[in-house]
Amino acid sequence: MTLSDDARVAELNGEWRDKPTPTNVLTFPAVEPDETADAPMLGDVILAFETVEREAREEGKSLSDHVSHLVVHGVLHLFGHDHLDDDEAEEMEALETRALARLGVPDPYALDALT
């Protein structure tokens, strides 16, 4: 996992996704999802610090909980999960919620519903 600044994440986002703005998390898989079991490295998860810090503050979440959520989110992307449609999003959010519960982090989607 790499913690970067918004400017660098905006550069990467522009270069790789044609979206030259910062985003909270970017993932760069090193292998295809069906190759993860034997892979020495899954890929890179990059967080944009300023964006992550601002989101945590605006959403009333602790920075550590929000970072934990985004790392879990990014790792799930490395395993091939996505949220391009409602069914995928629902499945990915359920996986995130279960993983975060094991880490003692509250359900971030329940918090979103309260704000």
VENDA-V792798 format. One record per pair of residues at least 24 apart in sequence whose C-alpha atoms are under 10 Angstrom apart, sorted by the first residue. I is the first residue (numbers start at 1). GAP is how many residues later the second one is. D is the distance in Angstrom with one decimal. If there is no record, write none. Layout:
<<I,GAP,D> <I,GAP,D>>
//
This chain:
<<1,26,9.3> <1,42,8.9> <1,43,6.0> <1,44,4.8> <1,45,5.8> <1,46,7.7> <1,70,7.6> <1,73,9.1> <1,74,9.3> <2,24,9.8> <2,42,7.4> <2,43,6.2> <2,44,4.7> <2,45,6.2> <2,46,8.7> <2,47,9.8> <2,69,9.9> <3,42,8.6> <3,43,5.9> <3,44,5.0> <3,45,6.3> <3,46,6.3> <3,47,9.9> <3,49,9.9> <3,64,9.8> <4,42,6.7> <4,43,5.9> <4,44,5.1> <4,45,5.9> <4,46,8.6> <5,41,9.5> <5,42,7.8> <5,43,5.0> <5,44,5.3> <5,45,6.3> <5,46,8.3> <5,47,9.8> <6,41,8.6> <6,42,5.0> <6,43,6.6> <6,44,5.9> <6,45,6.6> <6,46,9.3> <7,41,8.3> <7,42,10.0> <7,43,9.4> <8,38,9.9> <8,40,8.0> <9,37,7.7> <9,38,7.6> <9,39,6.0> <9,40,9.3> <9,42,9.8> <10,38,8.7> <12,34,9.7> <22,25,9.5> <22,26,6.9> <22,27,9.8> <22,28,9.1> <22,29,7.2> <23,24,8.0> <23,25,6.6> <23,26,9.7> <23,27,9.7> <23,28,6.7> <23,29,8.4> <24,24,5.2> <24,25,7.6> <24,26,8.5> <24,27,5.5> <24,28,5.5> <24,29,9.2> <24,30,9.7> <24,31,8.4> <24,43,9.4> <24,46,7.6> <25,24,9.4> <25,26,9.1> <25,27,8.3> <25,42,9.5> <25,45,6.5> <25,46,8.0> <25,48,8.3> <25,49,6.7> <26,44,9.4> <26,45,9.8> <26,47,9.8> <26,48,7.0> <26,51,9.2> <27,44,9.7> <27,46,9.4> <27,47,5.8> <27,48,7.9> <27,49,9.5> <27,50,6.8> <27,51,6.8> <28,46,9.0> <28,47,9.9> <28,49,8.7> <28,50,7.2> <29,45,9.7> <29,46,9.2> <29,48,7.9> <29,49,5.2> <29,50,8.2> <29,51,8.6> <30,48,8.1> <31,47,8.2> <31,48,9.0> <31,49,9.7> <32,46,8.4> <32,47,8.1> <32,48,7.6> <33,43,10.0> <33,44,8.9> <33,45,7.0> <33,46,5.1> <33,47,4.9> <33,48,8.5> <34,45,8.1> <34,46,8.2> <35,44,9.1> <36,42,8.4> <36,43,6.8> <36,44,9.2> <37,42,9.5> <41,37,10.0> <42,33,8.3> <42,35,9.9> <42,36,6.2> <42,37,7.7> <43,31,9.8> <43,32,8.6> <43,34,9.8> <43,35,6.6> <43,36,9.5> <44,30,8.5> <44,31,8.5> <44,34,8.1> <45,25,9.0> <45,26,7.0> <45,27,9.5> <45,28,9.3> <45,29,5.7> <45,30,7.0> <45,32,9.1> <45,33,8.3> <46,24,9.4> <46,25,8.5> <46,28,8.2> <47,24,8.1> <47,27,9.1> <58,57,9.5> <59,49,9.5> <59,52,7.9> <59,53,7.3> <59,55,9.5> <59,56,7.1> <60,51,8.5> <60,52,9.5> <60,55,8.6> <61,45,9.4> <61,47,8.4> <61,50,8.2> <61,51,9.8> <62,43,9.8> <64,41,9.0> <65,35,8.7> <65,38,9.4> <65,39,8.9> <65,40,5.9> <65,41,7.7> <65,42,9.6> <65,43,8.5> <66,39,8.8> <66,40,9.8> <66,42,7.9> <68,28,9.9> <68,31,9.8> <68,32,7.5> <68,35,8.5> <68,37,7.8> <69,27,7.2> <69,28,8.5> <69,30,8.9> <69,31,6.7> <69,34,9.9> <69,36,8.0> <69,37,9.4> <69,38,9.0> <69,39,7.4> <70,26,9.2> <71,25,9.8> <72,24,6.3> <72,25,9.3> <72,27,7.3> <72,28,7.6> <73,24,9.8> <73,26,9.7> <73,27,9.9>>
//
